[in-house]
Amino acid sequence: MEHIFYGKSFSRPIGYKIMFEESPRDGDHHVGGDEWTLPNCRLCETPMHQLVCLDLKDDRLSELRGEHCEELALFSCLNCSMLWEKQFFKLDFPNQSAAVIKQEQEEFEKADDEDQITAPLRHVPVSLVEMEAEDYPTSEERYDELFTALGTAYFGRVFGKPLLAEDELDLTCCECGQDMTFVALITGENDFDEKYGDLFFGEVILYFSLCPACHILKVEAQSI
């Protein structure tokens, strides 16, 4: 079956760009930080990296909000091959912690010591800026241009149809079997290192999906 990565249907639903701005807008969204107690990577034996923390009190993210669900951390280890395959985590919102449910990676490689990214990442406020017409992959030309902007003009995307690098995402929850909600994508290939800390983790995009009922966070990687 042929996968469709762009077209008029990709202009909806509304999405937002994760942007570094001098004066961040509404919400307490940020890159990095250590508010959440994250599991240790079973290969590196060090805490995983909190990449982005979304403030669910922002009404634009209300569909993710629930009882005690006021903040959502998007995370993974960035120093080894565990991020290459699908990962599933159980989120404990009241205690802002997470546990590993399943990681499908079977090849184990670690970054060299000099290339490893220190955790936690630097806490840097970000804004969620509503996408405009040119930010949606409505044509093949626009699709190619968006991969240039991703990692240069902004760090990631929240909501909207996901900008796919390889294949359609599998949004099936590993616990209840229902469809998960696509939350965000974050690029590892970016030009933000000098000003905002060490944020380059390879030519890869991480896609994050959430099951609001089971509180399962899924992380899926695709090569750029």
C-alpha positions as CSV (number, residue, x, y, z in Angstrom):
1,M,0.0,0.0,0.0
2,E,1.4,3.4,-1.0
3,H,1.9,5.9,1.8
4,I,0.7,9.4,1.3
5,F,2.9,12.0,3.0
6,Y,1.4,15.3,1.6
7,G,-1.8,16.7,0.1
8,K,-4.7,19.0,0.7
9,S,-5.9,16.8,3.6
10,F,-2.7,17.7,5.5
11,S,-4.0,21.3,6.1
12,R,-6.1,20.1,9.0
13,P,-6.3,19.7,12.0
14,I,-4.6,22.8,13.4
15,G,-1.0,22.3,14.6
16,Y,1.6,24.3,16.4
17,K,5.3,24.9,16.0
18,I,7.7,24.6,19.0
19,M,9.7,27.8,18.7
20,F,12.4,29.4,20.7
21,E,11.4,33.1,21.2
22,E,12.9,35.9,23.3
23,S,9.5,36.4,25.0
24,P,7.6,33.1,25.1
25,R,3.9,33.3,24.7
26,D,1.0,31.6,26.7
27,G,1.7,28.6,28.7
28,D,4.7,27.2,30.6
29,H,6.0,25.0,27.7
30,H,9.8,24.4,27.7
31,V,12.6,22.3,26.4
32,G,14.7,20.4,28.9
33,G,14.3,20.5,32.6
34,D,14.0,17.8,35.2
35,E,10.5,18.1,36.7
36,W,9.6,14.5,35.8
37,T,11.3,11.5,37.4
38,L,12.2,9.5,34.3
39,P,13.4,5.9,34.1
40,N,17.0,5.0,33.7
41,C,18.0,3.8,30.2
42,R,18.6,0.1,30.5
43,L,21.6,0.4,28.2
44,C,23.2,3.6,29.5
45,E,22.0,3.1,33.1
46,T,21.5,6.9,33.3
47,P,18.2,8.9,33.4
48,M,16.5,9.6,30.1
49,H,16.4,13.0,28.6
50,Q,13.3,15.2,29.1
51,L,13.1,16.8,25.6
52,V,10.0,18.9,25.9
53,C,7.5,19.6,28.6
54,L,4.0,20.7,27.5
55,D,1.8,22.7,29.8
56,L,-1.6,21.1,29.5
57,K,-3.3,24.0,31.2
58,D,-2.9,25.7,27.8
59,D,-6.5,25.4,26.4
60,R,-5.1,24.5,22.9
61,L,-4.0,21.2,24.5
62,S,-7.2,20.6,26.4
63,E,-7.8,17.2,24.7
64,L,-4.8,15.8,26.5
65,R,-5.8,17.2,29.9
66,G,-7.4,15.0,32.5
67,E,-7.6,14.6,36.3
68,H,-4.1,15.4,37.6
69,C,-2.8,15.7,34.0
70,E,-1.5,19.2,33.9
71,E,1.8,18.6,32.3
72,L,3.2,16.2,29.8
73,A,6.9,15.3,29.4
74,L,8.2,14.0,26.1
75,F,11.3,12.0,26.6
76,S,13.8,9.3,25.5
77,C,17.4,8.4,26.0
78,L,19.4,10.3,23.4
79,N,22.7,8.6,23.8
80,C,22.1,5.1,22.5
81,S,20.2,2.9,20.1
82,M,17.2,2.4,22.3
83,L,15.5,5.4,20.5
84,W,15.8,3.7,17.1
85,E,12.8,1.4,17.7
86,K,9.4,1.8,19.3
87,Q,9.2,2.6,23.0
88,F,6.2,2.5,25.3
89,F,6.1,4.2,28.7
90,K,3.5,4.3,31.5
91,L,3.0,7.8,32.8
92,D,2.1,8.6,36.4
93,F,0.7,12.1,36.1
94,P,0.1,12.9,39.8
95,N,3.7,12.0,40.7
96,Q,5.2,13.2,37.4
97,S,7.0,10.0,36.8
98,A,7.3,7.3,34.2
99,A,8.1,3.6,33.8
100,V,9.2,1.5,30.9
101,I,6.5,-0.8,29.5
102,K,8.3,-2.1,26.4
103,Q,11.3,-1.2,24.2
104,E,11.6,-3.0,20.9
105,Q,15.3,-2.3,20.1
106,E,17.4,-5.5,19.9
107,E,20.7,-3.9,18.7
108,F,22.6,-2.2,21.4
109,E,25.0,0.6,20.7
110,K,26.0,3.6,22.8
111,A,27.4,6.9,21.7
112,D,31.1,7.5,22.4
113,D,31.8,9.3,25.7
114,E,32.7,12.6,23.9
115,D,29.4,12.5,22.0
116,Q,27.1,11.9,24.8
117,I,24.4,14.4,25.7
118,T,24.2,15.3,29.4
119,A,20.9,14.9,31.3
120,P,19.0,17.0,32.2
121,L,18.9,19.2,29.2
122,R,19.0,23.0,29.8
123,H,15.6,24.4,30.7
124,V,14.6,26.8,28.0
125,P,11.1,28.3,27.6
126,V,9.4,27.8,24.2
127,S,6.2,29.0,22.5
128,L,3.6,27.0,20.6
129,V,3.0,29.1,17.5
130,E,0.0,28.2,15.3
131,M,1.0,27.0,11.9
132,E,0.2,29.0,8.9
133,A,-0.7,27.7,5.4
134,E,2.9,27.3,4.4
135,D,3.6,25.1,7.4
136,Y,1.4,22.2,6.2
137,P,2.6,19.6,3.7
138,T,-0.1,20.3,1.1
139,S,2.1,19.6,-1.9
140,E,5.3,17.7,-2.8
141,E,7.3,21.0,-3.0
142,R,6.0,22.2,0.4
143,Y,6.7,18.8,1.9
144,D,10.4,19.0,1.0
145,E,10.7,22.6,2.1
146,L,9.2,21.8,5.6
147,F,12.1,19.4,6.3
148,T,14.5,22.3,5.8
149,A,12.5,24.5,8.2
150,L,12.3,21.8,10.8
151,G,15.3,22.1,13.0
152,T,16.2,25.5,11.6
153,A,13.2,27.7,12.1
154,Y,11.6,25.6,14.9
155,F,12.4,22.5,17.0
156,G,9.2,20.4,16.5
157,R,5.5,20.3,15.9
158,V,2.5,19.7,18.2
159,F,-0.8,18.3,16.9
160,G,-1.8,18.6,13.2
161,K,-1.1,15.7,11.0
162,P,2.4,14.4,11.5
163,L,5.1,15.3,9.0
164,L,6.2,11.8,8.1
165,A,9.8,11.0,7.2
166,E,9.3,7.3,6.3
167,D,6.0,5.5,7.1
168,E,2.6,6.0,8.5
169,L,2.6,5.9,12.3
170,D,1.2,3.0,14.2
171,L,-1.1,4.7,16.7
172,T,-2.4,1.5,18.4
173,C,-2.1,1.5,22.2
174,C,-0.2,-1.5,23.5
175,E,-2.6,-1.8,26.4
176,C,-6.2,-1.2,25.2
177,G,-5.7,-1.5,21.5
178,Q,-7.5,1.8,20.8
179,D,-6.1,4.6,18.7
180,M,-3.7,6.9,20.5
181,T,-3.5,10.7,20.0
182,F,-0.6,12.0,18.0
183,V,1.0,14.7,20.3
184,A,4.2,15.9,18.8
185,L,7.3,15.4,16.7
186,I,10.8,16.6,17.6
187,T,13.8,16.6,15.3
188,G,17.3,15.5,16.3
189,E,18.9,17.3,13.4
190,N,18.9,20.9,14.3
191,D,21.0,24.1,14.5
192,F,20.1,25.2,18.0
193,D,23.1,23.8,20.0
194,E,25.1,26.9,20.7
195,K,22.3,29.1,22.1
196,Y,20.0,26.5,23.7
197,G,22.3,23.7,24.7
198,D,23.1,20.3,23.2
199,L,20.0,19.4,21.3
200,F,21.5,17.5,18.3
201,F,20.9,13.8,18.6
202,G,21.1,12.6,15.0
203,E,19.3,12.6,11.7
204,V,16.1,11.4,13.2
205,I,12.6,12.6,14.1
206,L,11.0,11.3,17.3
207,Y,7.1,11.0,17.1
208,F,5.2,11.0,20.4
209,S,1.7,9.6,20.8
210,L,-0.5,9.3,24.0
211,C,-3.3,7.1,25.0
212,P,-5.4,9.4,27.3
213,A,-7.2,6.4,28.8
214,C,-4.2,4.2,29.7
215,H,-1.6,7.0,30.1
216,I,0.7,5.2,27.7
217,L,3.3,7.4,25.9
218,K,4.7,5.9,22.7
219,V,7.9,7.1,21.1
220,E,8.6,6.1,17.5
221,A,11.7,7.2,15.5
222,Q,12.1,7.8,11.7
223,S,15.3,8.6,9.9
224,I,15.3,11.9,8.0
